[in-house]
Amino acid sequence: MERLVDRYLRDEALALVPQHSNQHAYQAGKSVETALHQLVVRGEMVLDHQETALGAFLDTERALNNTCCDTMCDTLLRHGSDHTNVWWIRATLEGRVAVATLNGFSVGFAISRGCPQGVCVVTTPTVPGSR
């Protein structure tokens, strides 16, 4: 289902309301490398013209961990995504629970912000004598 939604967002929603040209995420042919290249080119132009430049850099390492579900869904709607897809994405983001288990003791807590990243491994505790 995630691949279908991803394909829809790329081919339909973002085609109708494109991202800003300086946005390098979620666009074919753009990446962190192209963003850095664009920055270096601008810096070189400033040096070539003997001008002064000021750079402000933000550490957004935890941006995806702290993004509110409402913010993500509102942005999807502004970019032309239909309500059904936004509803599905909201359903996958809300109501998540993280559980940590150590020595047979488990603790669970609700996740209220952020979106899943990477691979999540779910393990089931084994009962001695079972396979």
MDTraj code that builds the backbone (N, CA, C; nanometers):
import mdtraj as md
import numpy as np

residues = "MET GLU ARG LEU VAL ASP ARG TYR LEU ARG ASP GLU ALA LEU ALA LEU VAL PRO GLN HIS SER ASN GLN HIS ALA TYR GLN ALA GLY LYS SER VAL GLU THR ALA LEU HIS GLN LEU VAL VAL ARG GLY GLU MET VAL LEU ASP HIS GLN GLU THR ALA LEU GLY ALA PHE LEU ASP THR GLU ARG ALA LEU ASN ASN THR CYS CYS ASP THR MET CYS ASP THR LEU LEU ARG HIS GLY SER ASP HIS THR ASN VAL TRP TRP ILE ARG ALA THR LEU GLU GLY ARG VAL ALA VAL ALA THR LEU ASN GLY PHE SER VAL GLY PHE ALA ILE SER ARG GLY CYS PRO GLN GLY VAL CYS VAL VAL THR THR PRO THR VAL PRO GLY SER ARG".split()
xyz = np.array([
    [0.0822, -0.1190, 0.0000],
    [0.0000, 0.0000, 0.0000],
    [0.0869, 0.1258, 0.0000],
    [0.2010, 0.1186, 0.0749],
    [0.2876, 0.2362, 0.0793],
    [0.3400, 0.2725, -0.0597],
    [0.3713, 0.1715, -0.1399],
    [0.4214, 0.1988, -0.2752],
    [0.3146, 0.2630, -0.3631],
    [0.1914, 0.2199, -0.3464],
    [0.0831, 0.2801, -0.4242],
    [0.0635, 0.4266, -0.3870],
    [0.0649, 0.4552, -0.2576],
    [0.0491, 0.5934, -0.2117],
    [0.1685, 0.6771, -0.2569],
    [0.2889, 0.6213, -0.2459],
    [0.4085, 0.6920, -0.2910],
    [0.3989, 0.7262, -0.4395],
    [0.3579, 0.6293, -0.5195],
    [0.3439, 0.6521, -0.6639],
    [0.2387, 0.7591, -0.6927],
    [0.1271, 0.7541, -0.6195],
    [0.0219, 0.8542, -0.6369],
    [0.0747, 0.9940, -0.6048],
    [0.1443, 1.0065, -0.4920],
    [0.1953, 1.1377, -0.4530],
    [0.2925, 1.1925, -0.5564],
    [0.3826, 1.1082, -0.6048],
    [0.4812, 1.1542, -0.7033],
    [0.4176, 1.1875, -0.8385],
    [0.3281, 1.1001, -0.8864],
    [0.2744, 1.1161, -1.0218],
    [0.1521, 1.2062, -1.0306],
    [0.0761, 1.2170, -0.9231],
    [-0.0484, 1.2935, -0.9281],
    [-0.0412, 1.4224, -0.8465],
    [-0.0350, 1.4087, -0.7155],
    [-0.0451, 1.5254, -0.6273],
    [0.0677, 1.6257, -0.6506],
    [0.1926, 1.5793, -0.6511],
    [0.3036, 1.6719, -0.6701],
    [0.3152, 1.7209, -0.8135],
    [0.2551, 1.6515, -0.9071],
    [0.2528, 1.7001, -1.0454],
    [0.1574, 1.8185, -1.0585],
    [0.0490, 1.8174, -0.9808],
    [-0.0485, 1.9267, -0.9854],
    [-0.0003, 2.0501, -0.9104],
    [0.0607, 2.0302, -0.7956],
    [0.1121, 2.1403, -0.7134],
    [0.2574, 2.1076, -0.6804],
    [0.3492, 2.1436, -0.7694],
    [0.4895, 2.1053, -0.7514],
    [0.5527, 2.1713, -0.6293],
    [0.6585, 2.1079, -0.5822],
    [0.7359, 2.1637, -0.4725],
    [0.8199, 2.2793, -0.5249],
    [0.8716, 2.3597, -0.4337],
    [0.9596, 2.4700, -0.4705],
    [1.0840, 2.4137, -0.5399],
    [1.1379, 2.4867, -0.6323],
    [1.2540, 2.4373, -0.7089],
    [1.3761, 2.4140, -0.6203],
    [1.3842, 2.4806, -0.5069],
    [1.4965, 2.4588, -0.4156],
    [1.4745, 2.3407, -0.3217],
    [1.3590, 2.2789, -0.3300],
    [1.3318, 2.1600, -0.2489],
    [1.4006, 2.0414, -0.3162],
    [1.4836, 1.9711, -0.2438],
    [1.5595, 1.8613, -0.3032],
    [1.5101, 1.7241, -0.2613],
    [1.4181, 1.7181, -0.1686],
    [1.3640, 1.5892, -0.1255],
    [1.2408, 1.5554, -0.2079],
    [1.2202, 1.4271, -0.2289],
    [1.1004, 1.3754, -0.2950],
    [1.0859, 1.4242, -0.4388],
    [1.1985, 1.4497, -0.5030],
    [1.1964, 1.4887, -0.6437],
    [1.2994, 1.4052, -0.7185],
    [1.2586, 1.3537, -0.8328],
    [1.3480, 1.2725, -0.9145],
    [1.4697, 1.3547, -0.9559],
    [1.5861, 1.2960, -0.9437],
    [1.7086, 1.3620, -0.9863],
    [1.7659, 1.4594, -0.8846],
    [1.7027, 1.4720, -0.7684],
    [1.7532, 1.5623, -0.6656],
    [1.7788, 1.4833, -0.5386],
    [1.8803, 1.5292, -0.4632],
    [1.9185, 1.4582, -0.3411],
    [1.9979, 1.5535, -0.2535],
    [2.0524, 1.5003, -0.1462],
    [2.1396, 1.5794, -0.0596],
    [2.2580, 1.6310, -0.1398],
    [2.3105, 1.5471, -0.2287],
    [2.4263, 1.5872, -0.3092],
    [2.3931, 1.7052, -0.3998],
    [2.2750, 1.7061, -0.4614],
    [2.2399, 1.8186, -0.5490],
    [2.2173, 1.9455, -0.4680],
    [2.1651, 1.9331, -0.3466],
    [2.1478, 2.0500, -0.2602],
    [2.2840, 2.1085, -0.2229],
    [2.3791, 2.0216, -0.1863],
    [2.5136, 2.0688, -0.1521],
    [2.5828, 2.1298, -0.2737],
    [2.5640, 2.0684, -0.3891],
    [2.6230, 2.1229, -0.5118],
    [2.5691, 2.2632, -0.5390],
    [2.4396, 2.2821, -0.5231],
    [2.3786, 2.4132, -0.5451],
    [2.4376, 2.5167, -0.4488],
    [2.4592, 2.4773, -0.3242],
    [2.5186, 2.5674, -0.2250],
    [2.6616, 2.6052, -0.2627],
    [2.7402, 2.5074, -0.3057],
    [2.8789, 2.5332, -0.3440],
    [2.8845, 2.6258, -0.4655],
    [2.7986, 2.6023, -0.5628],
    [2.7959, 2.6879, -0.6829],
    [2.7647, 2.8320, -0.6444],
    [2.6678, 2.8516, -0.5576],
    [2.6344, 2.9881, -0.5140],
    [2.7516, 3.0518, -0.4395],
    [2.8199, 2.9735, -0.3561],
    [2.9361, 3.0256, -0.2849],
    [3.0481, 3.0646, -0.3797],
    [3.0703, 2.9829, -0.4810],
    [3.1734, 3.0138, -0.5802],
    [3.1397, 3.1400, -0.6587],
    [3.0110, 3.1595, -0.6893],
    [2.9696, 3.2816, -0.7615],
    [2.9970, 3.4052, -0.6762],
    [2.9722, 3.3967, -0.5472],
    [2.9984, 3.5092, -0.4570],
    [3.1475, 3.5407, -0.4565],
    [3.2308, 3.4352, -0.4475],
    [3.3757, 3.4567, -0.4480],
    [3.4228, 3.5162, -0.5801],
    [3.3679, 3.4662, -0.6918],
    [3.4073, 3.5173, -0.8238],
    [3.3752, 3.6656, -0.8385],
    [3.2664, 3.7106, -0.7793],
    [3.2249, 3.8510, -0.7882],
    [3.2789, 3.9349, -0.6726],
    [3.3646, 3.8738, -0.5909],
    [3.4251, 3.9396, -0.4755],
    [3.3203, 4.0062, -0.3875],
    [3.2121, 3.9338, -0.3645],
    [3.1049, 3.9819, -0.2786],
    [3.1138, 3.9121, -0.1438],
    [3.0244, 3.9479, -0.0553],
    [3.0190, 3.8878, 0.0775],
    [2.8941, 3.8021, 0.0870],
    [2.9071, 3.6889, 0.1505],
    [2.7921, 3.6004, 0.1676],
    [2.7778, 3.5641, 0.3147],
    [2.6559, 3.5427, 0.3531],
    [2.6266, 3.4991, 0.4889],
    [2.5506, 3.3681, 0.4785],
    [2.5949, 3.2679, 0.5510],
    [2.5269, 3.1380, 0.5482],
    [2.4700, 3.1062, 0.6844],
    [2.3496, 3.0584, 0.6853],
    [2.2860, 3.0123, 0.8096],
    [2.2510, 2.8656, 0.7892],
    [2.2984, 2.7809, 0.8779],
    [2.2767, 2.6383, 0.8645],
    [2.1986, 2.5877, 0.9850],
    [2.0959, 2.5130, 0.9575],
    [2.0123, 2.4584, 1.0629],
    [2.0340, 2.3085, 1.0714],
    [2.0467, 2.2588, 1.1910],
    [2.0598, 2.1157, 1.2116],
    [1.9192, 2.0584, 1.2227],
    [1.8746, 1.9922, 1.1188],
    [1.7388, 1.9368, 1.1176],
    [1.7420, 1.7858, 1.1351],
    [1.8409, 1.7382, 1.2072],
    [1.8596, 1.5948, 1.2259],
    [1.7347, 1.5268, 1.2808],
    [1.6640, 1.5903, 1.3698],
    [1.5477, 1.5293, 1.4324],
    [1.4161, 1.5874, 1.3809],
    [1.4195, 1.6505, 1.2657],
    [1.2985, 1.7141, 1.2122],
    [1.1861, 1.6133, 1.1907],
    [1.2165, 1.4987, 1.1324],
    [1.1120, 1.3992, 1.1077],
    [1.0609, 1.3369, 1.2364],
    [1.1450, 1.3341, 1.3393],
    [1.1026, 1.2772, 1.4672],
    [1.0045, 1.3670, 1.5408],
    [1.0070, 1.4961, 1.5123],
    [0.9268, 1.5915, 1.5878],
    [0.8129, 1.6542, 1.5080],
    [0.7953, 1.6139, 1.3849],
    [0.6909, 1.6721, 1.3024],
    [0.5542, 1.6208, 1.3450],
    [0.4626, 1.7130, 1.3597],
    [0.3259, 1.6798, 1.4015],
    [0.2483, 1.6195, 1.2842],
    [0.1654, 1.5222, 1.3123],
    [0.0844, 1.4555, 1.2095],
    [-0.0047, 1.5556, 1.1365],
    [-0.0641, 1.6496, 1.2095],
    [-0.1510, 1.7500, 1.1471],
    [-0.0745, 1.8329, 1.0438],
    [0.0496, 1.8677, 1.0757],
    [0.1324, 1.9455, 0.9833],
    [0.1567, 1.8679, 0.8546],
    [0.1908, 1.7402, 0.8676],
    [0.2163, 1.6583, 0.7485],
    [0.0897, 1.6446, 0.6635],
    [-0.0228, 1.6190, 0.7279],
    [-0.1476, 1.5991, 0.6541],
    [-0.1957, 1.7287, 0.5889],
    [-0.1817, 1.8410, 0.6585],
    [-0.2195, 1.9698, 0.5992],
    [-0.1346, 2.0010, 0.4766],
    [-0.0061, 1.9695, 0.4836],
    [0.0828, 1.9920, 0.3693],
    [0.0434, 1.9036, 0.2520],
    [0.0090, 1.7796, 0.2789],
    [-0.0364, 1.6901, 0.1718],
    [-0.1604, 1.7463, 0.1038],
    [-0.2547, 1.7966, 0.1805],
    [-0.3765, 1.8537, 0.1220],
    [-0.3448, 1.9782, 0.0384],
    [-0.2528, 2.0634, 0.0877],
    [-0.2144, 2.1829, 0.0116],
    [-0.1486, 2.1464, -0.1213],
    [-0.0824, 2.0308, -0.1257],
    [-0.0172, 1.9871, -0.2493],
    [-0.1099, 1.9049, -0.3373],
    [-0.2374, 1.9031, -0.3051],
    [-0.3338, 1.8410, -0.3939],
    [-0.3636, 1.6949, -0.3697],
    [-0.3145, 1.6384, -0.2612],
    [-0.3461, 1.4985, -0.2333],
    [-0.4929, 1.4874, -0.1946],
    [-0.5550, 1.3776, -0.2341],
    [-0.6966, 1.3627, -0.2021],
    [-0.7152, 1.3196, -0.0573],
    [-0.8349, 1.3405, -0.0074],
    [-0.8644, 1.3153, 0.1342],
    [-0.8490, 1.1679, 0.1722],
    [-0.8749, 1.0771, 0.0799],
    [-0.8626, 0.9345, 0.1119],
    [-0.7184, 0.8981, 0.1443],
    [-0.6244, 0.9462, 0.0633],
    [-0.4832, 0.9184, 0.0902],
    [-0.4372, 0.9843, 0.2185],
    [-0.4814, 1.1072, 0.2415],
    [-0.4435, 1.1757, 0.3651],
    [-0.5000, 1.1006, 0.4848],
    [-0.6217, 1.0513, 0.4744],
    [-0.6823, 0.9739, 0.5823],
    [-0.5986, 0.8494, 0.6099],
    [-0.5566, 0.7787, 0.5040],
    [-0.4775, 0.6567, 0.5208],
    [-0.3430, 0.6873, 0.5869],
    [-0.2773, 0.7939, 0.5416],
    [-0.1479, 0.8322, 0.5988],
    [-0.1654, 0.8699, 0.7454],
    [-0.2706, 0.9455, 0.7763],
    [-0.2972, 0.9825, 0.9152],
    [-0.3186, 0.8568, 1.0006],
    [-0.3915, 0.7601, 0.9473],
    [-0.4188, 0.6365, 1.0211],
    [-0.2909, 0.5588, 1.0490],
    [-0.1929, 0.5659, 0.9573],
    [-0.0673, 0.4946, 0.9808],
    [0.0216, 0.5682, 1.0794],
    [0.0024, 0.6990, 1.0944],
    [0.0867, 0.7770, 1.1846],
    [0.0304, 0.7871, 1.3257],
    [-0.1014, 0.7928, 1.3369],
    [-0.1634, 0.8077, 1.4684],
    [-0.1877, 0.6713, 1.5316],
    [-0.1888, 0.6681, 1.6605],
    [-0.2183, 0.5442, 1.7316],
    [-0.1042, 0.4457, 1.7370],
    [0.0169, 0.4897, 1.7039],
    [0.1320, 0.3999, 1.7103],
    [0.1772, 0.3835, 1.8546],
    [0.2248, 0.2670, 1.8861],
    [0.2738, 0.2374, 2.0207],
    [0.4113, 0.1728, 2.0076],
    [0.5046, 0.2200, 2.0871],
    [0.6372, 0.1590, 2.0922],
    [0.6458, 0.0754, 2.2192],
    [0.7028, -0.0431, 2.2070],
    [0.7170, -0.1331, 2.3206],
    [0.8620, -0.1770, 2.3305],
    [0.9166, -0.1632, 2.4490],
    [1.0531, -0.2101, 2.4747],
    [1.0452, -0.3231, 2.5768],
    [1.1171, -0.4317, 2.5504],
    [1.1158, -0.5476, 2.6400],
    [1.2585, -0.5823, 2.6800],
    [1.2769, -0.6042, 2.8092],
    [1.4068, -0.6437, 2.8615],
    [1.3841, -0.7403, 2.9766],
    [1.4426, -0.8577, 2.9653],
    [1.4307, -0.9601, 3.0697],
    [1.2849, -0.9904, 3.1056],
    [1.1998, -0.9964, 3.0071],
    [1.0601, -1.0305, 3.0292],
    [0.9733, -0.9166, 3.0783],
    [1.0287, -0.7982, 3.0975],
    [0.9527, -0.6820, 3.1426],
    [0.9323, -0.5892, 3.0235],
    [0.8085, -0.5552, 2.9934],
    [0.7772, -0.4699, 2.8781],
    [0.7197, -0.3364, 2.9227],
    [0.7575, -0.2340, 2.8493],
    [0.7051, -0.0998, 2.8710],
    [0.6580, -0.0474, 2.7356],
    [0.5365, 0.0044, 2.7306],
    [0.4834, 0.0603, 2.6069],
    [0.4456, 0.2055, 2.6255],
    [0.4561, 0.2828, 2.5170],
    [0.4144, 0.4226, 2.5231],
    [0.3653, 0.4654, 2.3856],
    [0.2730, 0.5595, 2.3866],
    [0.2152, 0.6106, 2.2618],
    [0.3131, 0.7057, 2.1943],
    [0.3172, 0.6995, 2.0636],
    [0.4017, 0.7897, 1.9842],
    [0.3096, 0.8953, 1.9245],
    [0.3333, 1.0207, 1.9588],
    [0.2427, 1.1269, 1.9159],
    [0.2992, 1.2155, 1.8056],
    [0.4267, 1.2003, 1.7742],
    [0.4887, 1.2846, 1.6713],
    [0.5810, 1.2008, 1.5843],
    [0.6195, 1.2581, 1.4725],
    [0.7174, 1.1953, 1.3866],
    [0.6579, 1.0927, 1.2927],
    [0.7442, 1.0393, 1.2091],
    [0.7009, 0.9374, 1.1149],
    [0.8046, 0.8264, 1.1129],
    [0.7604, 0.7058, 1.0815],
    [0.8525, 0.5918, 1.0813],
    [0.9653, 0.6119, 0.9808],
    [1.0838, 0.5709, 1.0194],
    [1.1997, 0.5817, 0.9326],
    [1.2795, 0.4532, 0.9434],
    [1.3306, 0.4069, 0.8344],
    [1.4131, 0.2877, 0.8377],
    [1.3302, 0.1621, 0.8552],
    [1.3942, 0.0612, 0.9080],
    [1.3309, -0.0690, 0.9230],
    [1.3006, -0.0929, 1.0697],
    [1.1826, -0.1388, 1.0962],
    [1.1426, -0.1718, 1.2323],
    [1.1391, -0.3234, 1.2441],
    [1.2068, -0.3769, 1.3438],
    [1.2089, -0.5211, 1.3627],
    [1.1215, -0.5530, 1.4829],
    [1.0263, -0.6419, 1.4631],
    [0.9383, -0.6843, 1.5710],
    [0.9757, -0.8256, 1.6069],
    [1.0017, -0.8477, 1.7328],
    [1.0375, -0.9815, 1.7782],
    [0.9344, -1.0287, 1.8784],
    [0.9139, -1.1554, 1.8822],
    [0.8232, -1.2160, 1.9789],
    [0.9058, -1.2909, 2.0801],
    [0.8826, -1.2655, 2.2096],
    [0.9617, -1.3376, 2.3085],
    [0.9342, -1.4867, 2.3007],
    [1.0383, -1.5641, 2.3170],
    [1.0193, -1.7095, 2.3103],
    [0.9969, -1.7647, 2.4498],
    [0.9177, -1.8666, 2.4549],
    [0.8908, -1.9346, 2.5805],
    [0.9872, -2.0520, 2.5894],
    [1.0547, -2.0672, 2.7039],
    [1.1504, -2.1782, 2.7159],
    [1.0827, -2.3111, 2.6796],
    [1.1517, -2.3912, 2.6006],
    [1.0990, -2.5214, 2.5593],
    [1.0166, -2.5154, 2.4326],
    [0.9902, -2.3951, 2.3787],
    [0.9130, -2.3852, 2.2537],
    [1.0047, -2.3470, 2.1396],
    [0.9569, -2.3609, 2.0169],
    [1.0373, -2.3244, 1.9004],
    [0.9704, -2.2168, 1.8214],
])
top = md.Topology()
chain = top.add_chain()
for i, resn in enumerate(residues, 1):
    res = top.add_residue(resn, chain, resSeq=i)
    for name in ("N", "CA", "C"):
        top.add_atom(name, md.element.get_by_symbol(name[0]), res)
traj = md.Trajectory(xyz[None], top)
